[in-house]
Amino acid sequence: MRRFKPFLRRTFITLLLCVTTVIWALLVVDTVGLARQAVARPPEPTPTTTATPTSLTQTEQFAAPTVLPETTPVTELDGQNLHPKTGRYIAAWLPDSFGSINRESFEANADILDEVSPFWYSPDASGNLLHGSDARDETLLELARSKGVLMIPSIHNVLNTDPVSVILQNPEVRSRHVQNIVDEVLTYNYDGIDIDYEGLDSSLREEFSAFIVELSAALREHNKMLTIAVHAKTCDNCGLGGFQDWSVIGPEVDRLRIMTYDYHWRGGGPGPVAPVYWVRDVAEYARTVVDPAKVIIGVPFYGYNWPLGGGRALGQTWDMIDAQIQARGLTVNLMESDSQQRLVQENWITYDGREVWFSTSSGLRAKIELVQELDLAGIAIWRLGGEDPKNWEVIRNQLVEDPFESQRMLNQVLPEH
């Protein structure tokens, strides 16, 4: 019998290695298939005669936030289209009606987009959901579903923080708000909801956590997702994010989307919008508090245009800024590093008493490399539409062949070594 035990042990180990090898081979085949699918030429935009022109083609600025800005389930749509489509999750906020330039961007990149969050809702003090005529857009809903993009609309308070404070401090109103959110998600069959409540007082920390815990439980009962936009911070009570307790809300959400932009914001003086060194500091702190597999880094596809004499900046898309560069023949400056030799990677221009800062594709590349280095979940783009086409080239080149999810699955079955 003693001689037989070593034989059984060797046989078991051999079988385990064989099974592991087969699983590894299947995962590699799956990863290669995803990569080939993602690098294929995107489908041609679907023609439409009903798209509403976006105001971005008529004005020189867009509406941006007024302040600084259990494991994740693998989602299956109609029996296919597993997420992430590439090696990491790629999400995008859509703050305007589904008009010309943001629809063009969406359709051109839907093959690698995992999630889209249109800015459709805001709350009132009674816990109801308010929305404009752009909400519940059937065209966008049908298009997203046909292309396997998860629909996770945003509820935001960027125009008025007061209703959220009232909701959070009244448990009855808070529960009513949660139920209204769930009802809306179920009625329109969204894949989940994105909470973007910003600029709240740190005294509401416990109440905000209680709201997220309650909403998470209610959504999970229906197998719906919860994502949350949080202020960037490098310690628990730093900056504007003191009311957001990442250690509590992290386990409750499917994605923690960190708004790693507005380092220099519209209400302050000019400077880099999202310097790489600062994004790194935020990301390194985040992974010590929240499961890295849930951490999403926000990347800006916009810039700010400041008057040098003082005053609030205008938020501008890349194509607005580029139009000024081309029309005026402006010199584009690059800040690679600051005076302390910390990596920045942002462009800036000046003209007619104004100073404009905007992110570069090289800066985006550095941030994606940071996401990969720290093994984070992916990126969230603010904002979709009017962005530098080079940004999508960077995303495709760096994320398509990134074996993030396959490697995580493989690590779970490999014996310790």
Backbone torsions as a table, in degrees:
resi	resn	phi	psi	omega
1	MET	NA	-40.7	179.3
2	ARG	-63.8	-35.6	177.7
3	ARG	-69.0	-28.8	-176.4
4	PHE	-75.9	-29.3	-178.2
5	LYS	-61.9	-46.2	177.1
6	PRO	-58.9	-35.6	178.9
7	PHE	-64.0	-44.5	179.3
8	LEU	-62.9	-39.8	-179.6
9	ARG	-63.1	-45.0	179.7
10	ARG	-64.2	-38.7	-179.6
11	THR	-64.8	-42.7	179.2
12	PHE	-62.0	-45.4	-179.5
13	ILE	-63.2	-40.4	179.1
14	THR	-62.6	-44.6	179.2
15	LEU	-63.5	-40.4	179.3
16	LEU	-62.0	-43.1	178.8
17	LEU	-64.9	-37.5	179.1
18	CYS	-64.8	-45.6	179.3
19	VAL	-62.4	-43.3	179.3
20	THR	-61.1	-40.7	179.6
21	THR	-63.6	-41.7	179.9
22	VAL	-64.3	-44.1	178.7
23	ILE	-61.4	-44.0	179.3
24	TRP	-59.0	-43.8	-179.2
25	ALA	-63.1	-42.0	179.2
26	LEU	-64.1	-39.7	179.0
27	LEU	-66.2	-39.0	178.0
28	VAL	-63.2	-44.2	178.1
29	VAL	-60.5	-42.2	178.9
30	ASP	-62.3	-43.7	-179.9
31	THR	-62.9	-43.8	179.0
32	VAL	-62.0	-40.9	178.7
33	GLY	-62.3	-41.3	177.0
34	LEU	-63.2	-40.6	-179.4
35	ALA	-63.9	-43.6	179.5
36	ARG	-64.3	-39.9	179.0
37	GLN	-63.5	-40.8	-175.0
38	ALA	-73.3	-30.4	-178.9
39	VAL	-86.3	-7.6	177.5
40	ALA	-63.4	154.6	-178.9
41	ARG	-60.6	129.9	179.4
42	PRO	-60.8	149.0	178.6
43	PRO	-63.6	151.8	177.5
44	GLU	-65.2	143.1	179.5
45	PRO	-56.3	139.8	178.4
46	THR	-74.4	124.6	-179.0
47	PRO	-66.0	147.8	177.7
48	THR	-147.5	151.9	177.4
49	THR	-116.8	5.1	-174.4
50	THR	-117.8	2.6	-177.7
51	ALA	-64.3	136.0	178.4
52	THR	-84.6	125.2	-179.7
53	PRO	-59.3	134.8	179.3
54	THR	-79.2	149.1	-178.8
55	SER	-66.8	-14.4	-178.6
56	LEU	-64.1	-24.1	179.0
57	THR	-82.1	-6.4	-175.3
58	GLN	-116.3	-15.6	-177.8
59	THR	-126.2	169.3	-177.2
60	GLU	-100.2	8.8	177.4
61	GLN	-149.3	165.7	176.1
62	PHE	-122.7	166.1	179.2
63	ALA	-84.6	113.1	177.4
64	ALA	-113.7	165.3	179.0
65	PRO	-53.9	143.4	-177.3
66	THR	-85.6	-4.7	177.9
67	VAL	-125.4	170.0	176.9
68	LEU	-55.7	116.1	-179.2
69	PRO	-60.2	NA	NA
70	GLU	NA	149.0	-171.7
71	THR	-80.0	155.9	-179.1
72	THR	-68.7	126.8	-179.3
73	PRO	-71.6	144.7	172.1
74	VAL	-83.3	120.5	-172.3
75	THR	-94.6	140.7	179.6
76	GLU	-124.0	130.5	179.8
77	LEU	-114.4	121.3	177.8
78	ASP	52.7	36.8	176.3
79	GLY	79.3	5.2	-179.1
80	GLN	-152.5	-165.2	176.0
81	ASN	58.5	56.3	176.9
82	LEU	-66.3	149.4	178.2
83	HIS	-114.4	146.6	1.4
84	PRO	-74.6	152.1	179.3
85	LYS	-70.6	-35.3	175.9
86	THR	-106.8	-154.6	-179.0
87	GLY	-74.6	-22.9	-178.6
88	ARG	-139.2	161.8	-180.0
89	TYR	-70.6	137.0	176.2
90	ILE	-123.9	114.0	-180.0
91	ALA	-118.6	159.3	177.9
92	ALA	-147.6	138.2	172.0
93	TRP	-88.6	143.5	-179.9
94	LEU	-125.2	95.4	-172.0
95	PRO	-85.1	-1.6	-177.9
96	ASP	-120.3	173.5	172.3
97	SER	-60.5	156.3	-174.7
98	PHE	-78.0	72.0	-175.9
99	GLY	-98.3	-152.5	-167.2
100	SER	-64.8	-60.9	-170.6
101	ILE	-74.5	-33.6	178.6
102	ASN	-77.5	-28.6	175.0
103	ARG	-69.1	-40.2	178.3
104	GLU	-60.1	-43.9	179.2
105	SER	-66.2	-41.8	180.0
106	PHE	-61.2	-49.9	-176.2
107	GLU	-67.6	-34.6	-179.4
108	ALA	-68.9	-22.5	-173.4
109	ASN	-126.5	12.9	-179.0
110	ALA	-64.1	-21.8	-179.2
111	ASP	-67.4	-21.3	178.1
112	ILE	-117.9	-6.2	177.0
113	LEU	-76.1	132.3	176.5
114	ASP	-95.3	-39.9	-172.5
115	GLU	-140.4	141.5	173.4
116	VAL	-127.8	136.3	-177.8
117	SER	-125.2	91.2	175.4
118	PRO	-70.4	142.2	179.9
119	PHE	-80.7	80.2	-171.4
120	TRP	-101.9	-27.9	-167.5
121	TYR	-126.2	154.5	169.0
122	SER	-145.2	157.0	-177.5
123	PRO	-95.9	159.6	166.5
124	ASP	-111.0	175.6	-172.9
125	ALA	-68.0	-12.5	178.2
126	SER	-92.8	-1.1	179.9
127	GLY	90.9	5.2	177.4
128	ASN	-78.6	163.0	176.0
129	LEU	-102.7	124.1	176.6
130	LEU	-99.4	149.1	179.2
131	HIS	-156.0	156.9	176.7
132	GLY	-97.4	-169.8	-177.2
133	SER	-71.2	-16.4	-179.4
134	ASP	-78.2	-17.2	-175.3
135	ALA	-69.7	157.9	175.7
136	ARG	58.7	32.9	-176.3
137	ASP	-62.7	110.2	-176.8
138	GLU	-64.1	-33.4	179.4
139	THR	-62.8	-47.0	179.1
140	LEU	-67.3	-41.9	179.7
141	LEU	-59.2	-48.0	-178.7
142	GLU	-67.7	-39.3	-179.3
143	LEU	-66.6	-43.2	179.6
144	ALA	-61.7	-44.4	-179.9
145	ARG	-65.2	-38.3	-179.4
146	SER	-67.4	-24.8	-178.4
147	LYS	-105.4	8.9	175.8
148	GLY	69.4	32.3	177.8
149	VAL	-102.4	126.1	-179.6
150	LEU	-67.4	133.0	179.1
151	MET	-97.4	110.3	-177.7
152	ILE	-130.8	80.8	-176.7
153	PRO	-60.9	153.0	179.5
154	SER	-97.3	140.4	167.0
155	ILE	-109.2	121.6	-171.4
156	HIS	-130.1	162.9	176.5
157	ASN	-129.2	29.3	-173.1
158	VAL	-68.2	-15.8	178.4
159	LEU	-98.4	-19.9	-177.4
160	ASN	-161.1	112.0	-178.4
161	THR	-85.6	-16.6	-173.2
162	ASP	-59.3	-45.9	-177.9
163	PRO	-57.4	-36.4	-178.7
164	VAL	-65.5	-40.8	178.5
165	SER	-59.2	-42.5	179.3
166	VAL	-64.7	-43.5	-179.7
167	ILE	-60.7	-47.9	-173.9
168	LEU	-65.4	-31.9	-174.3
169	GLN	-85.5	-3.4	179.8
170	ASN	-122.8	105.7	-176.4
171	PRO	-55.9	-35.4	-179.8
172	GLU	-67.9	-44.8	178.3
173	VAL	-66.8	-38.1	178.9
174	ARG	-60.8	-44.5	178.5
175	SER	-65.3	-36.7	177.2
176	ARG	-64.8	-39.6	178.2
177	HIS	-62.7	-44.3	177.8
178	VAL	-59.2	-46.1	-178.6
179	GLN	-64.7	-39.2	177.9
180	ASN	-63.1	-38.6	178.3
181	ILE	-64.5	-48.2	-179.7
182	VAL	-61.3	-43.2	179.2
183	ASP	-59.5	-41.6	-179.7
184	GLU	-66.0	-42.5	179.1
185	VAL	-61.6	-43.8	-178.5
186	LEU	-72.0	-39.2	-178.4
187	THR	-61.0	-41.2	-176.8
188	TYR	-105.0	10.3	174.6
189	ASN	52.9	43.5	172.9
190	TYR	-70.5	160.0	177.5
191	ASP	-80.3	-14.3	179.4
192	GLY	170.0	-163.0	179.9
193	ILE	-139.7	151.0	177.6
194	ASP	-115.3	124.6	179.3
195	ILE	-98.1	121.3	179.3
196	ASP	-126.1	68.8	178.2
197	TYR	-98.9	115.5	-171.1
198	GLU	-117.7	160.7	168.6
199	GLY	66.2	24.8	-179.6
200	LEU	-82.0	157.9	179.5
201	ASP	-71.1	143.8	-178.4
202	SER	-63.2	-18.5	178.1
203	SER	-66.9	-15.1	-179.4
204	LEU	-93.4	15.0	-175.3
205	ARG	-56.1	-52.6	-178.2
206	GLU	-66.5	-39.2	-179.8
207	GLU	-66.0	-39.9	178.9
208	PHE	-65.4	-42.7	177.8
209	SER	-60.4	-42.8	180.0
210	ALA	-62.2	-38.3	178.1
211	PHE	-63.4	-46.1	-178.6
212	ILE	-65.5	-40.6	178.6
213	VAL	-62.1	-44.5	-178.8
214	GLU	-67.2	-42.6	-180.0
215	LEU	-66.4	-40.7	179.5
216	SER	-59.3	-47.3	-179.6
217	ALA	-62.1	-41.4	-179.0
218	ALA	-66.0	-39.6	179.7
219	LEU	-71.6	-38.4	-178.4
220	ARG	-65.3	-27.8	176.7
221	GLU	-59.6	-25.4	-179.1
222	HIS	-111.8	15.1	179.4
223	ASN	57.9	40.0	177.7
224	LYS	-108.7	154.2	-173.7
225	MET	-92.1	156.8	173.6
226	LEU	-130.9	119.2	172.3
227	THR	-115.9	157.8	-177.5
228	ILE	-143.6	134.3	174.4
229	ALA	-89.9	125.9	-178.1
230	VAL	-123.7	152.7	176.3
231	HIS	-66.4	142.3	174.8
232	ALA	-69.6	137.8	176.7
233	LYS	-157.0	159.7	-178.7
234	THR	-116.4	4.7	172.1
235	CYS	-156.0	170.1	-171.2
236	ASP	-58.6	-44.1	-175.6
237	ASN	-110.6	24.8	-179.5
238	CYS	-80.4	147.3	170.7
239	GLY	59.0	-144.6	-176.3
240	LEU	-85.4	-4.4	-172.8
241	GLY	-94.2	18.2	-178.8
242	GLY	-62.7	-27.6	-178.6
243	PHE	-79.6	-8.3	-178.3
244	GLN	-105.0	105.7	-179.4
245	ASP	-88.8	96.4	-174.6
246	TRP	-61.6	-31.6	-178.2
247	SER	-67.1	-25.4	179.0
248	VAL	-91.7	-47.4	-174.6
249	ILE	-79.8	-23.4	-179.2
250	GLY	-54.0	-50.1	179.4
251	PRO	-66.9	-16.9	-175.2
252	GLU	-89.0	-18.5	-173.3
253	VAL	-107.1	159.9	175.8
254	ASP	-86.8	-33.0	176.6
255	ARG	-139.0	133.2	171.7
256	LEU	-103.7	99.9	-176.3
257	ARG	-90.1	106.2	-176.3
258	ILE	-87.9	127.3	-178.3
259	MET	-82.1	74.1	-179.1
260	THR	-83.1	65.8	174.1
261	TYR	-157.1	178.1	-173.8
262	ASP	65.2	31.7	171.4
263	TYR	-58.7	-47.5	161.5
264	HIS	-103.9	125.2	-172.0
265	TRP	-118.3	175.1	-171.4
266	ARG	-62.9	-25.6	-178.6
267	GLY	-89.9	-3.8	179.5
268	GLY	-112.2	-165.0	179.3
269	GLY	-81.7	168.1	-176.8
270	PRO	-69.8	151.8	177.9
271	GLY	164.3	-179.6	-178.2
272	PRO	-57.5	137.8	-178.6
273	VAL	-79.3	-36.9	-177.6
274	ALA	-150.8	70.6	-179.8
275	PRO	-60.0	140.7	-173.4
276	VAL	-60.9	-39.0	-176.7
277	TYR	-62.2	-37.5	179.1
278	TRP	-70.4	-41.0	177.0
279	VAL	-58.6	-40.6	177.7
280	ARG	-61.6	-45.8	-179.6
281	ASP	-58.1	-44.1	179.8
282	VAL	-64.8	-45.2	-177.6
283	ALA	-64.5	-41.3	-179.3
284	GLU	-66.1	-36.4	175.7
285	TYR	-68.0	-44.1	-175.6
286	ALA	-57.2	-42.8	-175.2
287	ARG	-71.8	-11.8	174.4
288	THR	-85.0	-12.9	-175.7
289	VAL	-113.3	-36.1	-174.3
290	VAL	-121.1	146.6	174.9
291	ASP	-51.4	120.0	-178.6
292	PRO	-55.5	-26.3	179.9
293	ALA	-68.8	-6.7	177.2
294	LYS	-111.1	-9.1	-172.4
295	VAL	-82.3	121.4	178.8
296	ILE	-113.5	130.8	179.4
297	ILE	-94.8	125.2	177.2
298	GLY	-76.4	134.9	179.1
299	VAL	-123.3	131.5	-176.7
300	PRO	-86.4	130.8	172.8
301	PHE	-108.0	30.4	-174.8
302	TYR	-139.3	-178.9	175.5
303	GLY	-146.5	175.2	177.5
304	TYR	-122.1	140.0	-179.0
305	ASN	-115.6	105.8	-176.0
306	TRP	-99.2	142.3	166.8
307	PRO	-78.1	130.5	-175.2
308	LEU	-69.1	-20.4	178.7
309	GLY	-81.1	1.5	-176.7
310	GLY	106.6	155.4	-178.5
311	GLY	122.1	169.9	-176.8
312	ARG	-75.0	145.4	178.7
313	ALA	-80.6	158.3	170.9
314	LEU	-95.3	132.9	171.3
315	GLY	-78.8	130.6	-177.1
316	GLN	-135.1	143.3	173.3
317	THR	-75.8	164.9	-179.9
318	TRP	-60.0	-40.1	-177.0
319	ASP	-68.4	-28.6	173.3
320	MET	-65.8	-44.5	-179.8
321	ILE	-66.1	-43.3	-179.0
322	ASP	-64.5	-33.3	178.1
323	ALA	-62.5	-39.3	176.6
324	GLN	-66.5	-41.0	179.6
325	ILE	-60.8	-45.7	-177.7
326	GLN	-70.8	-42.1	-176.8
327	ALA	-68.0	-34.2	-175.6
328	ARG	-102.0	-5.4	-178.0
329	GLY	62.9	43.4	-173.9
330	LEU	-78.4	150.8	173.7
331	THR	-86.1	128.4	179.2
332	VAL	-95.3	121.3	-179.8
333	ASN	-97.3	150.3	179.3
334	LEU	-122.1	125.1	170.2
335	MET	-98.5	102.0	178.7
336	GLU	-75.9	-44.3	180.0
337	SER	-141.2	159.6	178.0
338	ASP	-90.9	-172.7	-176.3
339	SER	-64.6	-18.3	178.1
340	GLN	-98.0	13.0	178.7
341	GLN	63.7	29.6	175.2
342	ARG	-93.3	139.3	-174.2
343	LEU	-66.9	129.3	-179.4
344	VAL	-117.0	-60.9	178.3
345	GLN	59.6	60.6	173.5
346	GLU	-138.1	150.6	178.1
347	ASN	-94.1	156.0	172.7
348	TRP	-150.1	149.6	178.4
349	ILE	-136.6	160.0	173.7
350	THR	-132.9	147.2	175.4
351	TYR	-168.5	141.1	173.9
352	ASP	45.8	46.7	178.1
353	GLY	71.9	22.9	179.5
354	ARG	-127.7	153.4	178.1
355	GLU	-131.3	128.4	-173.9
356	VAL	-121.0	131.1	175.8
357	TRP	-119.8	138.8	179.8
358	PHE	-154.7	151.8	-175.6
359	SER	-73.4	156.4	179.9
360	THR	-111.5	162.3	175.6
361	SER	-66.6	-28.8	176.4
362	SER	-69.4	-35.2	175.0
363	GLY	-65.4	-39.8	176.6
364	LEU	-62.2	-42.3	178.4
365	ARG	-59.2	-43.2	-180.0
366	ALA	-63.6	-37.1	-179.6
367	LYS	-72.1	-36.6	176.1
368	ILE	-66.1	-39.7	176.6
369	GLU	-61.8	-35.7	177.0
370	LEU	-65.6	-43.3	176.9
371	VAL	-58.4	-42.2	179.8
372	GLN	-70.3	-42.0	-179.9
373	GLU	-60.7	-43.0	-178.5
374	LEU	-89.4	0.8	178.2
375	ASP	56.9	50.1	177.8
376	LEU	-89.9	173.4	-170.2
377	ALA	-76.7	-32.3	-178.1
378	GLY	160.2	-153.6	-175.6
379	ILE	-130.2	153.6	173.1
380	ALA	-127.1	127.1	-172.4
381	ILE	-96.8	123.5	166.6
382	TRP	-113.9	102.7	20.5
383	ARG	-145.6	161.6	-177.9
384	LEU	-85.4	129.6	178.3
385	GLY	113.2	125.9	176.9
386	GLY	76.9	17.7	-176.4
387	GLU	-88.3	168.6	177.4
388	ASP	-67.2	121.7	179.7
389	PRO	-57.3	-26.6	-179.7
390	LYS	-63.8	-25.5	179.2
391	ASN	-60.2	-41.0	-179.7
392	TRP	-71.1	-31.0	174.6
393	GLU	-62.4	-42.8	178.7
394	VAL	-62.3	-46.5	-178.7
395	ILE	-60.8	-45.1	-179.7
396	ARG	-65.5	-41.2	-177.7
397	ASN	-69.1	-31.3	-173.3
398	GLN	-99.5	-30.8	-173.2
399	LEU	-101.3	-21.9	-174.7
400	VAL	-63.2	-40.9	-176.9
401	GLU	-101.7	22.5	179.3
402	ASP	-89.7	108.8	-173.0
403	PRO	-81.4	53.0	-173.6
404	PHE	-61.0	-64.1	-174.9
405	GLU	-68.6	-38.4	-179.9
406	SER	-62.3	-41.1	179.8
407	GLN	-67.1	-38.9	177.7
408	ARG	-61.6	-43.7	179.4
409	MET	-64.8	-39.8	-178.8
410	LEU	-65.8	-38.8	-179.3
411	ASN	-62.3	-25.6	-178.7
412	GLN	-73.5	-23.3	-177.1
413	VAL	-108.0	-15.1	178.7
414	LEU	-70.1	139.3	175.4
415	PRO	-67.3	155.3	179.3
416	GLU	-61.4	142.8	-178.7
417	HIS	-145.9	NA	NA
